[in-house]
Amino acid sequence: MLSTLLATAALAAAPAAAPATPDLGPNLERFAYPHPVRRFAATPQGEPVTMAYMDIAPTAPANGHTVLLLHGKNFCAATWGATADALAAKGYRVIAPDQIGFCKSSKPAGFQYSFAALSNLTDALLADRGLGKVDVVGHSMGGMLAVRFALLHPTRVDRLILVNPLGLADRIAQGVPPATLTQLIAEETRSSATSIKAYQQANYYHGTWRPEYDKWVAMSAGMSAGPGRAIVANAQARTSDMIQTQPIAYELDRLRVPTTLMIGMRDTTAFGRARAPAAIRASIPAIPALADATVRRIPGARLVKFDALGHSPQVEDPATFQAALLAALAR
């Protein structure tokens, strides 16, 4: 009886096992988006691909403007759901695509990932939807894409809004050793819900966590939870290579569209810093440390700081972010 009691007490004291990550499919086949998902078919590099996107109509009298929302590397178009709804309620049409290699879009094994290639595909999507000028909002990696899009297709862009963008510094030039594709694939293969949450909590949400963030962790981890793990790891690794080798830092002064930089000042993201030698790791600046110098380099740009927020202000405090975004769009 004593041994039974001890065993029962031990089981009661043991932490509950973490729930298994559901297999959502390599193209998020089993993850619901907040609005209907459409498909744009193209053959950009000799192989057919499909680009998933949401085209959200205004829910108030249309104001004649369209907003293009560009997601980050650890995000999807679905993450923009609350932002898209707020924009639609003010009369905006919203286009929110999943870029090739991400989420519900194709992940071709041999695709040459570049911000130019993704920009041109996005431009083709807009043309297919019969759109002219748009307001472009890019978050994290999507900020890098937004800058490249504005440089390649300036007649498409009415306003440019960059939310905690990556690429504001050349990390390789700062001393971060470039990772090989093999290394990056290995990193992505080791990724799990636990590691994704730990990274986001430390870097995106300044050590805090709320239950509503779990949905986005499950979304990211769920793509790799089944037999499509290698496909997702390959695509994610190639996009990491794109980020490390194609910074926007050298071309910011070429922008000629009205630009607003929005920065959650508690963001500690510094892409690649973990690979930096220990002696210089602490000196690799996070995004907020680059904000003031960045806005000075962009002609006519203005800077909006969210002092209490981190890397994803649109997720952490939707109301504050949406108010600032609508103000920037109304400039």
One Martini backbone bead per residue (centre of mass of N, CA, C, O) as a GRO file, in nm:
protein
  331
    1MET     BB    1   0.058   0.062  -0.021
    2LEU     BB    2   0.294   0.255   0.001
    3SER     BB    3   0.389   0.224  -0.295
    4THR     BB    4   0.125   0.327  -0.416
    5LEU     BB    5   0.126   0.609  -0.288
    6LEU     BB    6   0.399   0.700  -0.402
    7ALA     BB    7   0.324   0.668  -0.699
    8THR     BB    8   0.084   0.864  -0.694
    9ALA     BB    9   0.243   1.113  -0.599
   10ALA     BB   10   0.441   1.122  -0.836
   11LEU     BB   11   0.231   1.164  -1.059
   12ALA     BB   12   0.112   1.429  -0.942
   13ALA     BB   13   0.397   1.588  -0.951
   14ALA     BB   14   0.414   1.556  -1.238
   15PRO     BB   15   0.434   1.688  -1.527
   16ALA     BB   16   0.261   1.755  -1.788
   17ALA     BB   17   0.234   1.656  -2.089
   18ALA     BB   18   0.287   1.761  -2.387
   19PRO     BB   19   0.115   1.818  -2.647
   20ALA     BB   20   0.074   1.718  -2.945
   21THR     BB   21   0.151   1.811  -3.256
   22PRO     BB   22  -0.033   1.885  -3.509
   23ASP     BB   23  -0.099   1.781  -3.831
   24LEU     BB   24  -0.138   2.042  -4.084
   25GLY     BB   25   0.051   2.038  -4.303
   26PRO     BB   26   0.276   2.177  -4.531
   27ASN     BB   27   0.002   2.365  -4.633
   28LEU     BB   28  -0.215   2.398  -4.413
   29GLU     BB   29  -0.474   2.209  -4.461
   30ARG     BB   30  -0.556   2.213  -4.122
   31PHE     BB   31  -0.582   2.540  -4.136
   32ALA     BB   32  -0.766   2.811  -4.047
   33TYR     BB   33  -0.877   3.091  -4.196
   34PRO     BB   34  -1.047   3.403  -4.164
   35HIS     BB   35  -1.054   3.369  -4.481
   36PRO     BB   36  -1.079   3.306  -4.785
   37VAL     BB   37  -0.892   3.098  -5.004
   38ARG     BB   38  -0.684   3.160  -5.267
   39ARG     BB   39  -0.545   3.103  -5.608
   40PHE     BB   40  -0.222   3.157  -5.764
   41ALA     BB   41  -0.099   3.090  -6.081
   42ALA     BB   42   0.246   3.001  -6.170
   43THR     BB   43   0.574   3.029  -6.378
   44PRO     BB   44   0.870   3.160  -6.275
   45GLN     BB   45   1.085   2.874  -6.298
   46GLY     BB   46   0.937   2.632  -6.477
   47GLU     BB   47   0.739   2.591  -6.223
   48PRO     BB   48   0.459   2.526  -6.082
   49VAL     BB   49   0.265   2.755  -5.879
   50THR     BB   50   0.103   2.845  -5.564
   51MET     BB   51  -0.073   3.131  -5.434
   52ALA     BB   52  -0.183   3.220  -5.138
   53TYR     BB   53  -0.490   3.415  -5.059
   54MET     BB   54  -0.645   3.713  -4.939
   55ASP     BB   55  -0.961   3.879  -5.034
   56ILE     BB   56  -1.076   4.170  -4.872
   57ALA     BB   57  -1.353   4.331  -4.826
   58PRO     BB   58  -1.522   4.584  -4.749
   59THR     BB   59  -1.739   4.673  -4.451
   60ALA     BB   60  -1.734   4.952  -4.567
   61PRO     BB   61  -1.718   5.210  -4.735
   62ALA     BB   62  -1.534   5.254  -4.996
   63ASN     BB   63  -1.203   5.428  -5.042
   64GLY     BB   64  -1.010   5.306  -5.291
   65HIS     BB   65  -0.821   5.124  -5.114
   66THR     BB   66  -0.525   4.912  -5.095
   67VAL     BB   67  -0.390   4.650  -4.884
   68LEU     BB   68  -0.068   4.509  -4.844
   69LEU     BB   69   0.017   4.207  -4.671
   70LEU     BB   70   0.338   4.117  -4.522
   71HIS     BB   71   0.490   3.857  -4.398
   72GLY     BB   72   0.681   3.671  -4.201
   73LYS     BB   73   0.867   3.393  -4.141
   74ASN     BB   74   0.687   3.318  -3.858
   75PHE     BB   75   0.443   3.363  -4.060
   76CYS     BB   76   0.114   3.451  -4.184
   77ALA     BB   77  -0.164   3.571  -4.320
   78ALA     BB   78  -0.339   3.498  -4.067
   79THR     BB   79  -0.195   3.701  -3.867
   80TRP     BB   80  -0.365   3.950  -4.011
   81GLY     BB   81  -0.667   3.933  -3.936
   82ALA     BB   82  -0.722   4.181  -3.746
   83THR     BB   83  -0.608   4.393  -3.939
   84ALA     BB   84  -0.794   4.339  -4.181
   85ASP     BB   85  -1.059   4.402  -4.034
   86ALA     BB   86  -0.992   4.697  -3.962
   87LEU     BB   87  -0.958   4.792  -4.254
   88ALA     BB   88  -1.235   4.708  -4.368
   89ALA     BB   89  -1.391   4.895  -4.157
   90LYS     BB   90  -1.248   5.155  -4.332
   91GLY     BB   91  -1.265   5.066  -4.662
   92TYR     BB   92  -1.061   4.847  -4.719
   93ARG     BB   93  -0.878   4.663  -4.921
   94VAL     BB   94  -0.739   4.322  -4.886
   95ILE     BB   95  -0.409   4.176  -4.931
   96ALA     BB   96  -0.307   3.832  -4.822
   97PRO     BB   97  -0.021   3.662  -4.865
   98ASP     BB   98   0.149   3.367  -4.935
   99GLN     BB   99   0.447   3.292  -4.980
  100ILE     BB  100   0.668   3.128  -5.128
  101GLY     BB  101   0.738   2.870  -4.880
  102PHE     BB  102   0.455   2.931  -4.733
  103CYS     BB  103   0.222   2.769  -4.582
  104LYS     BB  104  -0.024   2.751  -4.841
  105SER     BB  105   0.208   2.748  -5.027
  106SER     BB  106   0.439   2.665  -5.225
  107LYS     BB  107   0.743   2.418  -5.203
  108PRO     BB  108   0.981   2.418  -5.402
  109ALA     BB  109   1.285   2.267  -5.406
  110GLY     BB  110   1.434   2.461  -5.654
  111PHE     BB  111   1.391   2.735  -5.553
  112GLN     BB  112   1.480   3.076  -5.603
  113TYR     BB  113   1.536   3.268  -5.338
  114SER     BB  114   1.400   3.602  -5.356
  115PHE     BB  115   1.289   3.921  -5.334
  116ALA     BB  116   1.243   3.953  -5.634
  117ALA     BB  117   1.068   3.704  -5.686
  118LEU     BB  118   0.845   3.775  -5.478
  119SER     BB  119   0.775   4.050  -5.596
  120ASN     BB  120   0.687   3.955  -5.881
  121LEU     BB  121   0.460   3.770  -5.783
  122THR     BB  122   0.300   3.990  -5.637
  123ASP     BB  123   0.254   4.164  -5.886
  124ALA     BB  124   0.098   3.944  -6.043
  125LEU     BB  125  -0.132   3.922  -5.845
  126LEU     BB  126  -0.235   4.213  -5.869
  127ALA     BB  127  -0.294   4.197  -6.170
  128ASP     BB  128  -0.499   3.963  -6.150
  129ARG     BB  129  -0.687   4.161  -5.956
  130GLY     BB  130  -0.684   4.458  -6.091
  131LEU     BB  131  -0.445   4.624  -5.970
  132GLY     BB  132  -0.269   4.895  -5.869
  133LYS     BB  133  -0.236   5.075  -5.628
  134VAL     BB  134  -0.071   5.034  -5.303
  135ASP     BB  135  -0.056   4.961  -4.970
  136VAL     BB  136   0.242   4.874  -4.785
  137VAL     BB  137   0.277   4.600  -4.544
  138GLY     BB  138   0.571   4.506  -4.351
  139HIS     BB  139   0.685   4.220  -4.162
  140SER     BB  140   0.988   4.172  -4.106
  141MET     BB  141   1.054   4.004  -4.373
  142GLY     BB  142   0.825   4.173  -4.511
  143GLY     BB  143   0.994   4.435  -4.505
  144MET     BB  144   1.200   4.349  -4.714
  145LEU     BB  145   0.997   4.295  -4.937
  146ALA     BB  146   0.873   4.581  -4.945
  147VAL     BB  147   1.127   4.725  -5.039
  148ARG     BB  148   1.174   4.566  -5.299
  149PHE     BB  149   0.901   4.629  -5.422
  150ALA     BB  150   0.938   4.944  -5.425
  151LEU     BB  151   1.193   4.934  -5.612
  152LEU     BB  152   1.066   4.758  -5.856
  153HIS     BB  153   0.745   4.890  -5.796
  154PRO     BB  154   0.675   5.210  -5.758
  155THR     BB  155   0.388   5.237  -5.912
  156ARG     BB  156   0.238   5.050  -5.685
  157VAL     BB  157   0.316   5.262  -5.454
  158ASP     BB  158   0.188   5.472  -5.207
  159ARG     BB  159   0.258   5.323  -4.933
  160LEU     BB  160   0.507   5.260  -4.667
  161ILE     BB  161   0.512   4.993  -4.413
  162LEU     BB  162   0.737   4.919  -4.142
  163VAL     BB  163   0.753   4.624  -3.928
  164ASN     BB  164   1.005   4.518  -3.783
  165PRO     BB  165   1.246   4.491  -3.976
  166LEU     BB  166   1.458   4.331  -4.147
  167GLY     BB  167   1.781   4.422  -4.285
  168LEU     BB  168   1.912   4.695  -4.144
  169ALA     BB  169   2.156   4.492  -4.139
  170ASP     BB  170   2.471   4.348  -4.196
  171ARG     BB  171   2.553   4.064  -4.037
  172ILE     BB  172   2.809   3.973  -4.179
  173ALA     BB  173   2.961   4.246  -4.146
  174GLN     BB  174   2.932   4.216  -3.818
  175GLY     BB  175   3.026   3.880  -3.784
  176VAL     BB  176   2.828   3.680  -3.903
  177PRO     BB  177   2.826   3.374  -3.998
  178PRO     BB  178   2.751   3.210  -4.266
  179ALA     BB  179   2.516   2.986  -4.348
  180THR     BB  180   2.453   2.698  -4.463
  181LEU     BB  181   2.214   2.508  -4.598
  182THR     BB  182   2.268   2.265  -4.419
  183GLN     BB  183   2.247   2.415  -4.149
  184LEU     BB  184   1.959   2.528  -4.190
  185ILE     BB  185   1.815   2.257  -4.218
  186ALA     BB  186   1.895   2.150  -3.940
  187GLU     BB  187   1.754   2.371  -3.777
  188GLU     BB  188   1.466   2.320  -3.889
  189THR     BB  189   1.447   2.017  -3.807
  190ARG     BB  190   1.471   2.088  -3.486
  191SER     BB  191   1.217   2.211  -3.478
  192SER     BB  192   0.961   2.321  -3.238
  193ALA     BB  193   0.725   2.422  -3.031
  194THR     BB  194   0.922   2.478  -2.801
  195SER     BB  195   1.134   2.649  -2.961
  196ILE     BB  196   0.943   2.860  -3.077
  197LYS     BB  197   0.837   2.970  -2.811
  198ALA     BB  198   1.108   3.050  -2.684
  199TYR     BB  199   1.191   3.251  -2.903
  200GLN     BB  200   0.941   3.438  -2.894
  201GLN     BB  201   0.947   3.510  -2.596
  202ALA     BB  202   1.237   3.638  -2.599
  203ASN     BB  203   1.210   3.827  -2.875
  204TYR     BB  204   0.899   3.928  -2.910
  205TYR     BB  205   0.779   3.926  -2.575
  206HIS     BB  206   0.977   4.000  -2.343
  207GLY     BB  207   0.908   3.716  -2.164
  208THR     BB  208   0.621   3.691  -2.245
  209TRP     BB  209   0.279   3.534  -2.220
  210ARG     BB  210  -0.006   3.429  -2.418
  211PRO     BB  211  -0.247   3.212  -2.517
  212GLU     BB  212  -0.291   3.344  -2.811
  213TYR     BB  213   0.000   3.252  -2.919
  214ASP     BB  214  -0.030   2.941  -2.959
  215LYS     BB  215  -0.155   2.936  -3.241
  216TRP     BB  216   0.114   3.024  -3.392
  217VAL     BB  217   0.286   2.790  -3.303
  218ALA     BB  218   0.109   2.564  -3.420
  219MET     BB  219   0.127   2.659  -3.709
  220SER     BB  220   0.436   2.626  -3.745
  221ALA     BB  221   0.468   2.330  -3.631
  222GLY     BB  222   0.241   2.178  -3.806
  223MET     BB  223   0.398   2.162  -4.081
  224SER     BB  224   0.627   1.951  -3.930
  225ALA     BB  225   0.446   1.696  -3.800
  226GLY     BB  226   0.490   1.536  -4.065
  227PRO     BB  227   0.591   1.413  -4.379
  228GLY     BB  228   0.661   1.735  -4.461
  229ARG     BB  229   0.922   1.829  -4.309
  230ALA     BB  230   1.140   1.852  -4.537
  231ILE     BB  231   0.997   2.063  -4.708
  232VAL     BB  232   0.986   2.288  -4.495
  233ALA     BB  233   1.287   2.301  -4.421
  234ASN     BB  234   1.387   2.382  -4.701
  235ALA     BB  235   1.225   2.645  -4.733
  236GLN     BB  236   1.318   2.786  -4.470
  237ALA     BB  237   1.622   2.782  -4.531
  238ARG     BB  238   1.610   2.950  -4.796
  239THR     BB  239   1.494   3.203  -4.653
  240SER     BB  240   1.728   3.246  -4.459
  241ASP     BB  241   1.937   3.292  -4.679
  242MET     BB  242   1.800   3.542  -4.792
  243ILE     BB  243   1.827   3.717  -4.538
  244GLN     BB  244   2.147   3.698  -4.498
  245THR     BB  245   2.216   3.794  -4.824
  246GLN     BB  246   1.959   4.038  -4.850
  247PRO     BB  247   1.992   4.318  -4.750
  248ILE     BB  248   1.851   4.662  -4.716
  249ALA     BB  249   2.063   4.869  -4.601
  250TYR     BB  250   2.189   4.982  -4.892
  251GLU     BB  251   1.875   5.098  -5.014
  252LEU     BB  252   1.702   5.308  -4.851
  253ASP     BB  253   1.778   5.583  -5.016
  254ARG     BB  254   1.594   5.484  -5.278
  255LEU     BB  255   1.344   5.565  -5.167
  256ARG     BB  256   1.014   5.719  -5.315
  257VAL     BB  257   0.815   5.669  -5.073
  258PRO     BB  258   0.600   5.689  -4.835
  259THR     BB  259   0.741   5.635  -4.503
  260THR     BB  260   0.687   5.398  -4.230
  261LEU     BB  261   0.827   5.331  -3.910
  262MET     BB  262   0.758   5.044  -3.703
  263ILE     BB  263   0.849   5.005  -3.346
  264GLY     BB  264   0.917   4.764  -3.120
  265MET     BB  265   1.126   4.839  -2.844
  266ARG     BB  266   1.130   4.520  -2.718
  267ASP     BB  267   1.294   4.408  -2.932
  268THR     BB  268   1.551   4.128  -2.978
  269THR     BB  269   1.597   4.103  -3.273
  270ALA     BB  270   1.886   3.922  -3.439
  271PHE     BB  271   1.966   3.794  -3.710
  272GLY     BB  272   2.211   3.538  -3.631
  273ARG     BB  273   2.340   3.591  -3.346
  274ALA     BB  274   2.386   3.292  -3.245
  275ARG     BB  275   2.642   3.264  -3.460
  276ALA     BB  276   2.809   3.443  -3.315
  277PRO     BB  277   3.066   3.522  -3.162
  278ALA     BB  278   3.093   3.564  -2.829
  279ALA     BB  279   3.260   3.839  -2.837
  280ILE     BB  280   3.010   3.986  -3.030
  281ARG     BB  281   2.712   3.923  -2.960
  282ALA     BB  282   2.634   4.178  -2.780
  283SER     BB  283   2.690   4.385  -3.040
  284ILE     BB  284   2.440   4.288  -3.181
  285PRO     BB  285   2.185   4.455  -3.301
  286ALA     BB  286   1.876   4.531  -3.262
  287ILE     BB  287   1.621   4.680  -3.415
  288PRO     BB  288   1.580   4.940  -3.233
  289ALA     BB  289   1.887   5.039  -3.264
  290LEU     BB  290   1.820   5.109  -3.591
  291ALA     BB  291   1.586   5.315  -3.630
  292ASP     BB  292   1.699   5.608  -3.643
  293ALA     BB  293   1.901   5.562  -3.878
  294THR     BB  294   1.694   5.458  -4.081
  295VAL     BB  295   1.499   5.707  -4.103
  296ARG     BB  296   1.729   5.900  -4.210
  297ARG     BB  297   1.769   5.733  -4.491
  298ILE     BB  298   1.469   5.794  -4.553
  299PRO     BB  299   1.297   5.985  -4.743
  300GLY     BB  300   1.054   6.133  -4.537
  301ALA     BB  301   1.048   5.970  -4.293
  302ARG     BB  302   0.879   5.799  -4.022
  303LEU     BB  303   0.856   5.740  -3.662
  304VAL     BB  304   0.715   5.463  -3.476
  305LYS     BB  305   0.682   5.402  -3.128
  306PHE     BB  306   0.662   5.102  -2.916
  307ASP     BB  307   0.760   5.087  -2.598
  308ALA     BB  308   0.585   4.810  -2.491
  309LEU     BB  309   0.679   4.654  -2.750
  310GLY     BB  310   0.761   4.420  -2.990
  311HIS     BB  311   0.792   4.246  -3.286
  312SER     BB  312   0.447   4.205  -3.264
  313PRO     BB  313   0.219   4.444  -3.241
  314GLN     BB  314  -0.031   4.311  -3.394
  315VAL     BB  315  -0.045   4.082  -3.163
  316GLU     BB  316  -0.001   4.218  -2.878
  317ASP     BB  317  -0.155   4.516  -2.979
  318PRO     BB  318  -0.395   4.575  -3.190
  319ALA     BB  319  -0.513   4.856  -3.120
  320THR     BB  320  -0.252   5.022  -3.131
  321PHE     BB  321  -0.163   4.940  -3.412
  322GLN     BB  322  -0.417   5.019  -3.577
  323ALA     BB  323  -0.412   5.320  -3.513
  324ALA     BB  324  -0.131   5.371  -3.640
  325LEU     BB  325  -0.190   5.262  -3.921
  326LEU     BB  326  -0.428   5.449  -3.998
  327ALA     BB  327  -0.262   5.707  -3.968
  328ALA     BB  328  -0.049   5.640  -4.186
  329LEU     BB  329  -0.257   5.604  -4.423
  330ALA     BB  330  -0.366   5.918  -4.378
  331ARG     BB  331  -0.117   6.104  -4.468
   0.00000   0.00000   0.00000
